[in-house]
Amino acid sequence: MSKNKVIVLAVLEGGMSKSEAARRYGVGRQWVHELLARYAAEGDAGLEPRSRRPRTNPQATDGAVHARILSLRTDLTKKGLDAGAETIAAHLEREGFTPPARSTIHRILRSAGTVVPEPHKRPRSSLRRFTAAQPNEMWQSDFTYWTLADGTDVEILDFIDDHSRYLLHLAAHPKVTGTVVVDAFMDTAQEHG
């Protein structure tokens, strides 16, 4: 039994006053009055929780603009023209409408099912980490551009063991060339095996 029904029954059948029921069940007196009125008008259905969603949304896109966005999408697509949010907004402006934000136009198109979702990122489940099973099985190499405090540009070359993530070599060079990489690799291989 819901708390609302317990409150109503305590007042109607238990003889409890509205104020006493409010205190006992930790609700406001006005809520007890509301529950009793709902119960009198609708019975048990009146005691069910109701949506708190507003009945209107002043920020909602006007129905005429919403319909025009969808019709423009259809017309432009049939003609083989660009039918994205930017283009639709430009057409709306030319027709005398105040276009909503580009993101709103895109959201309207997406909710109508006229936009095929194309994620920009691969899902994490598709990522395959390559980690070597044993030390020295595979190394990674990279170089990074950096500007020193005196304004000198350098390139930092590094080698990392892919199994242990141990930094095997790190050196700054004025420019990383093929010769620099080969020499650094040979020195690192001789040192670490």
Backbone as a printed PyTorch tensor [residue, N CA C, xyz], in Angstrom:
tensor([[[  0.8500,  -1.1720,   0.0000],
         [  0.0000,   0.0000,   0.0000],
         [  0.8980,   1.2370,   0.0000]],

        [[  0.5380,   2.2160,  -0.8120],
         [  1.3630,   3.4120,  -0.9210],
         [  1.1740,   4.3170,   0.2970]],

        [[  2.1340,   5.1680,   0.5080],
         [  2.0720,   6.1060,   1.6360],
         [  0.8670,   7.0350,   1.4910]],

        [[  0.5790,   7.4290,   0.2250],
         [ -0.5650,   8.3210,  -0.0030],
         [ -1.8680,   7.6640,   0.4520]],

        [[ -2.0320,   6.3840,   0.1480],
         [ -3.2690,   5.6850,   0.5380],
         [ -3.3350,   5.5390,   2.0580]],

        [[ -2.2070,   5.2870,   2.6910],
         [ -2.1790,   5.1690,   4.1530],
         [ -2.6270,   6.4860,   4.7900]],

        [[ -2.1700,   7.6070,   4.2410],
         [ -2.5500,   8.9260,   4.7810],
         [ -4.0540,   9.1380,   4.6330]],

        [[ -4.5830,   8.8340,   3.4400],
         [ -6.0170,   9.0290,   3.1930],
         [ -6.8460,   8.1370,   4.1260]],

        [[ -6.4640,   6.8670,   4.2630],
         [ -7.2120,   5.9500,   5.1260],
         [ -7.1180,   6.3530,   6.6010]],

        [[ -5.9590,   6.8990,   7.0110],
         [ -5.8060,   7.3490,   8.4000],
         [ -6.7820,   8.4720,   8.7140]],

        [[ -7.0210,   9.3410,   7.7300],
         [ -7.9520,  10.4550,   7.9510],
         [ -9.3950,   9.9760,   7.8290]],

        [[ -9.7010,   9.2320,   6.7460],
         [-11.0880,   8.8530,   6.4760],
         [-11.5940,   7.7340,   7.3840]],

        [[-10.7730,   6.7370,   7.6050],
         [-11.2490,   5.5960,   8.3830],
         [-10.6980,   5.5740,   9.8110]],

        [[ -9.5240,   6.1590,   9.9980],
         [ -8.9090,   6.1350,  11.3220],
         [ -9.3130,   7.2980,  12.1860]],

        [[-10.0080,   8.2600,  11.6250],
         [-10.4830,   9.3980,  12.4010],
         [ -9.4020,  10.4000,  12.7610]],

        [[ -8.2500,  10.3280,  12.1200],
         [ -7.1440,  11.2370,  12.4070],
         [ -7.4390,  12.5890,  11.7440]],

        [[ -7.0520,  13.6740,  12.3980],
         [ -7.2360,  14.9910,  11.7780],
         [ -6.1820,  15.1710,  10.6750]],

        [[ -6.4550,  16.0960,   9.7850],
         [ -5.5340,  16.3440,   8.6680],
         [ -4.1780,  16.8240,   9.1910]],

        [[ -4.1960,  17.6780,  10.1840],
         [ -2.9450,  18.1970,  10.7520],
         [ -2.1510,  17.0870,  11.4210]],

        [[ -2.8620,  16.2170,  12.1570],
         [ -2.2120,  15.1100,  12.8490],
         [ -1.6050,  14.1350,  11.8430]],

        [[ -2.3290,  13.8390,  10.7470],
         [ -1.8170,  12.9410,   9.7040],
         [ -0.5790,  13.5390,   9.0480]],

        [[ -0.6020,  14.8460,   8.8170],
         [  0.5460,  15.5140,   8.2050],
         [  1.7760,  15.3810,   9.0860]],

        [[  1.6100,  15.6250,  10.3960],
         [  2.7350,  15.5070,  11.3250],
         [  3.2330,  14.0700,  11.3950]],

        [[  2.3210,  13.1270,  11.5270],
         [  2.6950,  11.7310,  11.7090],
         [  3.4360,  11.1580,  10.5030]],

        [[  3.0220,  11.5200,   9.2870],
         [  3.6140,  10.9430,   8.0900],
         [  4.6490,  11.8620,   7.4200]],

        [[  4.9510,  12.9650,   8.0780],
         [  6.0330,  13.8320,   7.6070],
         [  5.7490,  14.5350,   6.2910]],

        [[  4.5110,  14.9600,   6.0960],
         [  4.1390,  15.6980,   4.8870],
         [  3.4740,  16.9960,   5.3020]],

        [[  3.2550,  17.8670,   4.3370],
         [  2.5920,  19.1350,   4.6340],
         [  1.0840,  18.9600,   4.7190]],

        [[  0.4350,  19.8500,   5.4780],
         [ -1.0230,  19.8100,   5.6100],
         [ -1.6990,  19.9940,   4.2560]],

        [[ -1.1330,  20.8490,   3.4500],
         [ -1.6980,  21.1070,   2.1210],
         [ -1.6800,  19.8350,   1.2750]],

        [[ -0.6420,  19.0150,   1.4400],
         [ -0.5560,  17.7600,   0.6840],
         [ -1.6670,  16.7920,   1.1170]],

        [[ -1.9540,  16.7620,   2.3890],
         [ -3.0420,  15.9070,   2.8810],
         [ -4.3670,  16.3590,   2.2610]],

        [[ -4.6070,  17.6690,   2.2130],
         [ -5.8160,  18.2010,   1.5740],
         [ -5.8650,  17.7940,   0.1010]],

        [[ -4.7350,  17.9030,  -0.5720],
         [ -4.6510,  17.5390,  -1.9900],
         [ -4.9820,  16.0630,  -2.1920]],

        [[ -4.4080,  15.2010,  -1.3580],
         [ -4.6690,  13.7600,  -1.4770],
         [ -6.1440,  13.4350,  -1.2640]],

        [[ -6.7550,  14.0580,  -0.2740],
         [ -8.1740,  13.8030,  -0.0140],
         [ -9.0450,  14.2650,  -1.1790]],

        [[ -8.7050,  15.3920,  -1.7620],
         [ -9.4730,  15.8930,  -2.9160],
         [ -9.3000,  14.9670,  -4.1140]],

        [[ -8.1030,  14.5160,  -4.3390],
         [ -7.8580,  13.5890,  -5.4530],
         [ -8.6100,  12.2790,  -5.2470]],

        [[ -8.5800,  11.7820,  -4.0050],
         [ -9.2440,  10.5110,  -3.7060],
         [-10.7580,  10.6380,  -3.8940]],

        [[-11.3110,  11.7780,  -3.4990],
         [-12.7550,  12.0010,  -3.6490],
         [-13.1320,  12.0780,  -5.1240]],

        [[-12.2730,  12.6610,  -5.9460],
         [-12.5840,  12.8490,  -7.3750],
         [-12.2710,  11.6120,  -8.2140]],

        [[-11.1640,  10.9100,  -7.9000],
         [-10.6860,   9.8470,  -8.7980],
         [-10.5580,   8.4830,  -8.1350]],

        [[-10.7640,   8.3880,  -6.8510],
         [-10.5920,   7.1090,  -6.1670],
         [ -9.1060,   6.7750,  -6.0260]],

        [[ -8.7790,   5.4800,  -6.0620],
         [ -7.3880,   5.0440,  -5.8910],
         [ -6.4590,   5.6020,  -6.9740]],

        [[ -6.9710,   5.8020,  -8.1760],
         [ -6.1460,   6.3240,  -9.2720],
         [ -5.6190,   7.7250,  -8.9560]],

        [[ -6.3660,   8.4800,  -8.1810],
         [ -5.9370,   9.8320,  -7.8210],
         [ -4.7490,   9.8610,  -6.8730]],

        [[ -4.4430,   8.7200,  -6.2590],
         [ -3.3350,   8.6610,  -5.3070],
         [ -2.0210,   8.2420,  -5.9620]],

        [[ -2.0740,   7.8400,  -7.2390],
         [ -0.8630,   7.4320,  -7.9630],
         [  0.0280,   8.6490,  -8.2090]],

        [[  1.3570,   8.4410,  -8.2300],
         [  2.2640,   9.5590,  -8.5170],
         [  1.9800,  10.1310,  -9.9070]],

        [[  2.0780,  11.4390, -10.0340],
         [  1.8380,  12.1150, -11.3030],
         [  3.1290,  12.6910, -11.8400]],

        [[  3.1290,  12.8730, -13.1310],
         [  4.3090,  13.4380, -13.7880],
         [  4.5400,  14.8680, -13.3110]],

        [[  5.7950,  15.2140, -13.1310],
         [  6.1440,  16.5770, -12.7430],
         [  6.5980,  17.3890, -13.9480]],

        [[  6.4790,  16.7780, -15.1060],
         [  6.8960,  17.4410, -16.3450],
         [  5.9850,  18.6400, -16.6060]],

        [[  6.5400,  19.7650, -17.0010],
         [  5.7040,  20.9280, -17.2950],
         [  4.7680,  20.6480, -18.4650]],

        [[  3.5910,  21.2540, -18.4490],
         [  2.6380,  21.0390, -19.5300],
         [  3.0800,  21.7330, -20.8140]],

        [[  3.8030,  22.8030, -20.6850],
         [  4.2910,  23.5320, -21.8620],
         [  5.7750,  23.8210, -21.6930]],

        [[  6.4180,  24.0870, -22.8270],
         [  7.8280,  24.4530, -22.8220],
         [  7.9890,  25.7090, -23.6650]],

        [[  8.2200,  26.8450, -23.0340],
         [  8.3260,  28.0870, -23.8120],
         [  9.5370,  28.1020, -24.7450]],

        [[ 10.5010,  27.2220, -24.5110],
         [ 11.6940,  27.1680, -25.3550],
         [ 11.5210,  26.2240, -26.5470]],

        [[ 10.3980,  25.5120, -26.6170],
         [ 10.1840,  24.5290, -27.6870],
         [ 10.1240,  25.2210, -29.0390]],

        [[ 10.6040,  24.5300, -30.0550],
         [ 10.5830,  25.0660, -31.4130],
         [  9.1410,  25.1290, -31.9000]],

        [[  8.7920,  26.2400, -32.5230],
         [  7.4510,  26.4390, -33.0580],
         [  7.0970,  25.3080, -34.0310]],

        [[  5.8410,  24.8820, -33.9910],
         [  5.3970,  23.7690, -34.8300],
         [  5.5990,  24.0180, -36.3130]],

        [[  5.3830,  25.2500, -36.7630],
         [  5.5450,  25.5750, -38.1880],
         [  7.0180,  25.4660, -38.5900]],

        [[  7.9050,  25.9380, -37.7240],
         [  9.3400,  25.8570, -38.0140],
         [  9.7810,  24.3960, -38.0120]],

        [[  9.2820,  23.6230, -37.0570],
         [  9.6060,  22.2020, -36.9610],
         [  9.2010,  21.4850, -38.2490]],

        [[  7.9740,  21.7300, -38.7030],
         [  7.4830,  21.0860, -39.9290],
         [  8.2880,  21.5420, -41.1400]],

        [[  8.6450,  22.8250, -41.1880],
         [  9.4070,  23.3430, -42.3360],
         [ 10.8120,  22.7530, -42.3740]],

        [[ 11.4070,  22.5430, -41.2130],
         [ 12.7400,  21.9220, -41.1550],
         [ 12.6920,  20.5380, -41.7900]],

        [[ 11.6900,  19.7610, -41.4240],
         [ 11.5770,  18.4020, -41.9700],
         [ 11.2640,  18.4160, -43.4640]],

        [[ 10.4080,  19.3600, -43.9010],
         [ 10.0930,  19.4100, -45.3430],
         [ 11.3000,  19.8870, -46.1500]],

        [[ 12.0630,  20.8350, -45.6080],
         [ 13.2900,  21.2750, -46.2870],
         [ 14.2830,  20.1270, -46.4130]],

        [[ 14.4110,  19.3480, -45.3610],
         [ 15.3250,  18.1990, -45.4010],
         [ 14.9240,  17.2520, -46.5330]],

        [[ 13.6310,  16.9580, -46.6250],
         [ 13.1310,  16.0560, -47.6620],
         [ 13.3690,  16.6440, -49.0520]],

        [[ 13.0130,  17.9330, -49.2450],
         [ 13.1590,  18.5810, -50.5570],
         [ 14.6150,  18.6460, -50.9940]],

        [[ 15.4920,  19.0720, -50.0960],
         [ 16.9070,  19.2110, -50.4490],
         [ 17.5380,  17.8550, -50.7430]],

        [[ 17.1650,  16.8490, -49.9720],
         [ 17.7090,  15.5050, -50.1870],
         [ 17.2700,  14.9630, -51.5450]],

        [[ 15.9880,  15.1650, -51.9130],
         [ 15.4810,  14.6980, -53.2130],
         [ 16.2230,  15.3550, -54.3730]],

        [[ 16.6050,  16.6200, -54.1970],
         [ 17.3090,  17.3450, -55.2550],
         [ 18.8070,  17.0200, -55.2810]],

        [[ 19.2690,  16.2400, -54.3010],
         [ 20.6780,  15.8780, -54.2430],
         [ 21.5580,  16.9830, -53.6880]],

        [[ 20.9570,  17.9220, -52.9890],
         [ 21.7030,  19.0470, -52.4210],
         [ 22.0420,  18.7580, -50.9670]],

        [[ 22.9310,  19.5840, -50.4230],
         [ 23.2760,  19.4650, -49.0150],
         [ 22.0350,  19.7470, -48.1880]],

        [[ 21.7510,  18.9060, -47.2240],
         [ 20.5470,  19.0600, -46.4060],
         [ 20.9010,  19.0400, -44.9250]],

        [[ 22.0570,  19.6090, -44.5870],
         [ 22.4870,  19.6630, -43.2000],
         [ 21.8750,  20.8350, -42.4590]],

        [[ 22.1830,  20.9300, -41.1840],
         [ 21.6050,  21.9570, -40.3150],
         [ 21.9550,  23.3680, -40.7770]],

        [[ 23.1930,  23.5780, -41.2310],
         [ 23.6080,  24.9150, -41.6970],
         [ 22.7820,  25.3450, -42.9060]],

        [[ 22.6280,  24.4430, -43.8660],
         [ 21.8870,  24.7570, -45.0820],
         [ 20.4220,  25.0060, -44.7690]],

        [[ 19.8400,  24.1770, -43.9350],
         [ 18.4290,  24.3510, -43.5700],
         [ 18.2290,  25.6830, -42.8600]],

        [[ 19.1620,  26.0660, -41.9840],
         [ 19.0590,  27.3490, -41.2890],
         [ 19.1010,  28.5060, -42.2850]],

        [[ 19.9610,  28.4030, -43.2890],
         [ 20.0470,  29.4580, -44.3080],
         [ 18.7440,  29.5640, -45.0920]],

        [[ 18.1460,  28.4270, -45.4490],
         [ 16.8640,  28.4350, -46.1660],
         [ 15.7620,  29.0350, -45.3020]],

        [[ 15.7420,  28.7050, -44.0200],
         [ 14.7330,  29.2630, -43.1200],
         [ 14.8440,  30.7860, -43.0450]],

        [[ 16.0760,  31.2780, -42.9690],
         [ 16.2850,  32.7290, -42.9100],
         [ 15.7640,  33.3980, -44.1670]],

        [[ 16.0530,  32.8050, -45.3450],
         [ 15.5840,  33.3630, -46.6140],
         [ 14.0660,  33.3810, -46.7050]],

        [[ 13.4260,  32.4320, -46.0330],
         [ 11.9670,  32.3380, -46.0680],
         [ 11.3050,  33.2030, -45.0000]],

        [[ 12.0970,  33.9110, -44.1970],
         [ 11.5460,  34.8240, -43.2070],
         [ 11.3540,  34.2290, -41.8220]],

        [[ 11.7620,  32.9910, -41.6230],
         [ 11.6920,  32.3690, -40.2970],
         [ 12.9350,  32.7580, -39.4970]],

        [[ 12.8050,  32.7570, -38.1930],
         [ 13.9770,  32.8930, -37.3380],
         [ 14.4290,  31.4690, -37.0370]],

        [[ 15.5740,  31.0670, -37.5920],
         [ 15.9700,  29.6660, -37.4160],
         [ 16.4420,  29.3850, -35.9960]],

        [[ 16.1460,  28.1940, -35.5120],
         [ 16.6960,  27.8140, -34.2060],
         [ 18.1930,  27.5250, -34.3400]],

        [[ 18.8240,  27.2400, -33.2500],
         [ 20.2530,  26.9100, -33.2640],
         [ 20.5020,  25.7040, -34.1560]],

        [[ 21.7060,  25.6350, -34.7120],
         [ 22.0560,  24.5190, -35.6050],
         [ 21.9180,  23.1850, -34.8740]],

        [[ 22.2790,  23.1870, -33.5980],
         [ 22.1700,  21.9490, -32.8140],
         [ 20.7090,  21.5350, -32.6520]],

        [[ 19.8030,  22.5010, -32.5390],
         [ 18.3770,  22.1960, -32.4340],
         [ 17.8680,  21.6090, -33.7380]],

        [[ 18.2860,  22.1920, -34.8630],
         [ 17.8800,  21.6590, -36.1680],
         [ 18.3790,  20.2290, -36.3060]],

        [[ 19.6140,  19.9970, -35.9300],
         [ 20.1710,  18.6420, -36.0210],
         [ 19.4010,  17.6770, -35.1190]],

        [[ 19.0420,  18.1320, -33.9200],
         [ 18.2950,  17.2880, -32.9850],
         [ 16.9130,  16.9510, -33.5570]],

        [[ 16.2570,  17.9170, -34.2060],
         [ 14.9490,  17.6730, -34.8300],
         [ 15.0880,  16.6400, -35.9400]],

        [[ 16.1260,  16.7890, -36.7640],
         [ 16.3420,  15.8390, -37.8630],
         [ 16.6450,  14.4440, -37.3210]],

        [[ 17.4380,  14.3870, -36.2650],
         [ 17.8050,  13.1000, -35.6900],
         [ 16.5940,  12.4170, -35.0590]],

        [[ 15.7550,  13.1730, -34.3480],
         [ 14.5820,  12.5670, -33.7030],
         [ 13.5530,  12.1100, -34.7290]],

        [[ 13.5480,  12.7350, -35.9220],
         [ 12.6280,  12.3200, -36.9870],
         [ 13.1810,  11.1280, -37.7630]],

        [[ 14.4180,  10.7460, -37.4860],
         [ 15.0110,   9.5850, -38.1540],
         [ 15.5540,   9.8910, -39.5340]],

        [[ 15.7850,  11.1740, -39.8300],
         [ 16.2990,  11.5300, -41.1630],
         [ 17.8100,  11.6190, -41.2130]],

        [[ 18.4560,  11.4830, -40.0750],
         [ 19.9150,  11.5360, -40.0190],
         [ 20.4250,  10.1690, -39.5860]],

        [[ 21.3370,   9.6300, -40.3620],
         [ 21.9450,   8.3530, -40.0040],
         [ 23.1020,   8.6510, -39.0590]],

        [[ 23.0820,   8.0960, -37.8460],
         [ 24.1650,   8.3980, -36.9070],
         [ 25.4960,   7.8450, -37.4040]],

        [[ 26.4860,   8.7000, -37.4180],
         [ 27.8350,   8.3080, -37.8070],
         [ 28.7750,   8.7420, -36.6930]],

        [[ 29.0850,   7.8480, -35.7730],
         [ 29.9380,   8.2460, -34.6570],
         [ 31.3200,   8.6610, -35.1470]],

        [[ 31.8490,   9.7060, -34.5310],
         [ 33.1710,  10.1950, -34.8970],
         [ 34.2770,   9.3780, -34.2520]],

        [[ 33.9440,   8.7390, -33.1660],
         [ 34.9500,   7.9510, -32.4590],
         [ 34.6100,   6.4760, -32.5830]],

        [[ 35.6440,   5.6730, -32.6370],
         [ 35.4160,   4.2380, -32.6010],
         [ 35.0080,   3.8520, -31.1860]],

        [[ 34.1380,   2.8730, -31.0460],
         [ 33.7890,   2.4490, -29.6840],
         [ 34.9980,   1.8400, -28.9850]],

        [[ 35.0540,   1.9990, -27.6890],
         [ 36.1970,   1.4840, -26.9250],
         [ 36.3700,  -0.0140, -27.1040]],

        [[ 35.2640,  -0.7070, -27.3340],
         [ 35.3540,  -2.1570, -27.4910],
         [ 36.1400,  -2.5510, -28.7360]],

        [[ 36.2590,  -1.6230, -29.7140],
         [ 36.9840,  -1.9630, -30.9410],
         [ 38.4910,  -1.7210, -30.8070]],

        [[ 38.8970,  -1.0310, -29.7580],
         [ 40.3180,  -0.7530, -29.5810],
         [ 41.0440,  -2.0220, -29.1560]],

        [[ 42.1410,  -2.2760, -29.8140],
         [ 42.9350,  -3.4500, -29.4700],
         [ 44.2880,  -2.9630, -28.9780]],

        [[ 44.5370,  -3.1430, -27.7220],
         [ 45.8280,  -2.7180, -27.1760],
         [ 46.8800,  -3.7250, -27.5740]],

        [[ 47.9630,  -3.2140, -28.0840],
         [ 49.0640,  -4.1180, -28.4160],
         [ 50.0910,  -4.0080, -27.2990]],

        [[ 50.2050,  -5.0510, -26.5690],
         [ 51.1620,  -5.1290, -25.4790],
         [ 51.9700,  -6.4020, -25.6760]],

        [[ 53.2480,  -6.2360, -25.6580],
         [ 54.1120,  -7.4000, -25.8390],
         [ 53.9850,  -8.3250, -24.6330]],

        [[ 54.0950,  -9.6070, -24.8760],
         [ 53.9450, -10.6010, -23.8120],
         [ 55.1780, -10.6640, -22.9100]],

        [[ 56.3600, -10.3140, -23.4610],
         [ 57.6030, -10.4150, -22.6980],
         [ 58.4380,  -9.1500, -22.8890]],

        [[ 59.3330,  -8.8680, -21.9370],
         [ 60.2120,  -7.7060, -22.0990],
         [ 61.0910,  -7.8560, -23.3440]],

        [[ 61.3800,  -6.7470, -23.9660],
         [ 62.2280,  -6.6690, -25.1680],
         [ 61.6410,  -7.3870, -26.3820]],

        [[ 60.3790,  -7.7540, -26.3060],
         [ 59.7460,  -8.3830, -27.4660],
         [ 59.4030,  -7.3180, -28.5130]],

        [[ 58.9980,  -6.1220, -28.0340],
         [ 58.6510,  -5.0470, -28.9490],
         [ 58.9310,  -3.7120, -28.2720]],

        [[ 59.4800,  -2.7880, -29.0390],
         [ 59.7180,  -1.4390, -28.5560],
         [ 58.8650,  -0.4700, -29.3570]],

        [[ 58.5340,   0.6370, -28.7130],
         [ 57.8580,   1.7290, -29.4050],
         [ 58.8070,   2.9070, -29.4490]],

        [[ 58.7300,   3.6400, -30.5440],
         [ 59.5570,   4.8270, -30.6820],
         [ 58.6790,   5.9950, -31.0680]],

        [[ 59.0470,   7.1670, -30.5890],
         [ 58.2810,   8.3590, -30.9060],
         [ 59.1990,   9.5570, -30.7650]],

        [[ 58.8560,  10.6380, -31.4580],
         [ 59.5660,  11.8710, -31.1730],
         [ 58.5740,  13.0100, -31.0800]],

        [[ 58.9220,  13.9920, -30.2320],
         [ 58.0430,  15.0930, -29.8960],
         [ 58.7700,  16.3990, -30.1300]],

        [[ 58.0580,  17.3740, -30.6930],
         [ 58.6380,  18.7070, -30.8740],
         [ 58.5010,  19.4730, -29.5700]],

        [[ 59.5640,  20.2400, -29.2230],
         [ 59.5330,  21.0060, -27.9870],
         [ 60.3450,  22.2760, -28.1710]],

        [[ 59.9100,  23.3540, -27.5080],
         [ 60.6590,  24.6110, -27.5280],
         [ 61.2370,  24.8330, -26.1460]],

        [[ 62.5510,  25.0100, -26.0790],
         [ 63.2290,  25.2260, -24.8060],
         [ 62.9810,  26.6440, -24.3190]],

        [[ 63.3560,  26.9200, -23.0750],
         [ 63.1270,  28.2280, -22.4680],
         [ 63.8240,  29.3450, -23.2320]],

        [[ 64.9670,  29.0430, -23.8670],
         [ 65.6800,  30.0880, -24.6130],
         [ 65.1490,  30.2460, -26.0460]],

        [[ 64.0790,  29.5100, -26.4000],
         [ 63.4780,  29.6390, -27.7180],
         [ 63.9830,  28.6400, -28.7410]],

        [[ 64.9350,  27.7890, -28.3550],
         [ 65.4820,  26.7940, -29.2720],
         [ 64.4770,  25.6610, -29.4750]],

        [[ 64.2460,  25.3030, -30.7440],
         [ 63.3660,  24.1820, -31.0540],
         [ 64.1800,  22.8960, -31.0660]],

        [[ 63.6560,  21.8670, -30.3910],
         [ 64.3170,  20.5640, -30.3800],
         [ 63.2760,  19.4890, -30.6590]],

        [[ 63.7810,  18.3080, -31.0080],
         [ 62.9310,  17.1410, -31.1780],
         [ 63.4180,  16.0870, -30.1930]],

        [[ 62.4940,  15.5660, -29.3820],
         [ 62.8390,  14.6090, -28.3420],
         [ 62.5130,  13.2130, -28.8530]],

        [[ 63.5320,  12.3530, -28.8830],
         [ 63.3770,  10.9800, -29.3580],
         [ 63.3470,  10.0430, -28.1590]],

        [[ 62.3840,   9.0820, -28.1710],
         [ 62.3420,   8.1190, -27.0720],
         [ 62.0460,   6.7210, -27.5980]],

        [[ 62.4950,   5.7270, -26.8280],
         [ 62.1760,   4.3200, -27.0590],
         [ 61.6010,   3.7750, -25.7660]],

        [[ 60.4760,   3.0330, -25.8630],
         [ 59.8060,   2.4630, -24.6960],
         [ 59.6190,   0.9720, -24.9340]],

        [[ 59.8990,   0.1750, -23.8850],
         [ 59.6270,  -1.2580, -23.9670],
         [ 58.1130,  -1.4480, -23.8690]],

        [[ 57.5350,  -2.1330, -24.8470],
         [ 56.0830,  -2.2480, -24.9210],
         [ 55.5040,  -3.1530, -23.8380]],

        [[ 56.2670,  -4.0280, -23.2760],
         [ 55.7600,  -4.9200, -22.2240],
         [ 55.7240,  -4.2020, -20.8740]],

        [[ 56.8320,  -3.6280, -20.4710],
         [ 56.9420,  -3.0530, -19.1280],
         [ 56.6870,  -1.5530, -19.1100]],

        [[ 56.6000,  -0.9150, -20.2950],
         [ 56.4640,   0.5460, -20.4310],
         [ 57.6880,   1.2700, -19.8610]],

        [[ 58.8040,   0.5730, -19.8030],
         [ 60.0550,   1.1270, -19.2960],
         [ 60.6640,   2.0320, -20.3640]],

        [[ 61.0690,   3.2300, -19.9660],
         [ 61.6960,   4.1570, -20.8950],
         [ 63.1470,   3.7410, -21.0990]],

        [[ 63.4650,   3.2940, -22.3010],
         [ 64.7970,   2.7820, -22.6050],
         [ 65.7570,   3.8780, -23.0470]],

        [[ 65.2340,   4.8780, -23.7550],
         [ 66.0980,   5.9250, -24.3010],
         [ 65.2930,   7.2130, -24.3870]],

        [[ 65.9420,   8.3340, -24.0430],
         [ 65.3200,   9.6440, -24.1680],
         [ 66.4250,  10.6480, -24.4350]],

        [[ 66.3250,  11.3500, -25.5710],
         [ 67.3520,  12.3310, -25.9080],
         [ 66.7580,  13.4320, -26.7760]],

        [[ 67.2530,  14.6550, -26.5940],
         [ 66.8130,  15.7960, -27.3940],
         [ 67.8420,  16.0520, -28.4840]],

        [[ 67.3610,  16.3530, -29.6860],
         [ 68.2230,  16.6020, -30.8450],
         [ 67.7050,  17.8390, -31.5660]],

        [[ 68.6250,  18.5590, -32.2400],
         [ 68.1550,  19.7050, -33.0320],
         [ 67.1550,  19.2580, -34.1090]],

        [[ 67.3810,  18.0900, -34.6950],
         [ 66.4780,  17.5360, -35.6850],
         [ 66.6490,  16.0240, -35.6680]],

        [[ 65.5380,  15.2930, -35.6380],
         [ 65.6010,  13.8370, -35.6510],
         [ 65.6270,  13.3910, -37.1100]],

        [[ 66.7270,  12.7740, -37.4810],
         [ 66.8820,  12.2530, -38.8420],
         [ 66.9390,  10.7340, -38.7810]],

        [[ 66.9410,  10.1050, -39.9410],
         [ 67.0370,   8.6530, -39.9930],
         [ 68.3070,   8.1520, -39.3310]],

        [[ 69.4080,   8.8480, -39.5530],
         [ 70.6910,   8.4660, -38.9600],
         [ 70.6330,   8.5600, -37.4430]],

        [[ 70.0230,   9.6300, -36.9200],
         [ 69.8970,   9.8060, -35.4690],
         [ 69.0870,   8.6520, -34.8790]],

        [[ 67.9870,   8.2670, -35.5430],
         [ 67.1340,   7.1910, -35.0410],
         [ 67.8910,   5.8620, -35.0350]],

        [[ 68.5910,   5.5620, -36.1400],
         [ 69.3280,   4.2930, -36.2360],
         [ 70.4190,   4.2360, -35.1790]],

        [[ 71.1800,   5.3250, -35.0330],
         [ 72.2450,   5.3540, -34.0230],
         [ 71.6760,   5.1770, -32.6120]],

        [[ 70.5790,   5.8840, -32.3110],
         [ 69.9650,   5.7740, -30.9830],
         [ 69.4530,   4.3620, -30.7580]],

        [[ 68.8570,   3.7580, -31.7770],
         [ 68.3530,   2.3960, -31.6460],
         [ 69.4890,   1.4160, -31.3860]],

        [[ 70.5630,   1.5430, -32.1480],
         [ 71.6900,   0.6140, -31.9840],
         [ 72.3000,   0.7460, -30.5870]],

        [[ 72.4790,   1.9850, -30.1190],
         [ 73.0320,   2.2060, -28.7710],
         [ 72.1020,   1.6140, -27.7010]],

        [[ 70.8080,   1.8070, -27.8620],
         [ 69.8080,   1.3160, -26.8870],
         [ 69.7680,  -0.2060, -26.9180]],

        [[ 69.8230,  -0.7860, -28.0930],
         [ 69.7920,  -2.2480, -28.2210],
         [ 71.0360,  -2.8600, -27.5830]],

        [[ 72.1880,  -2.2030, -27.7540],
         [ 73.4110,  -2.7240, -27.1580],
         [ 73.3410,  -2.6320, -25.6340]],

        [[ 72.7430,  -1.5480, -25.1280],
         [ 72.6550,  -1.3580, -23.6770],
         [ 71.6290,  -2.2880, -23.0220]],

        [[ 70.4700,  -2.5040, -23.6780],
         [ 69.3710,  -3.2470, -23.0560],
         [ 69.1530,  -4.6510, -23.6580]],

        [[ 69.8980,  -4.9860, -24.6550],
         [ 69.7880,  -6.3460, -25.2190],
         [ 68.6700,  -6.4970, -26.2120]]])
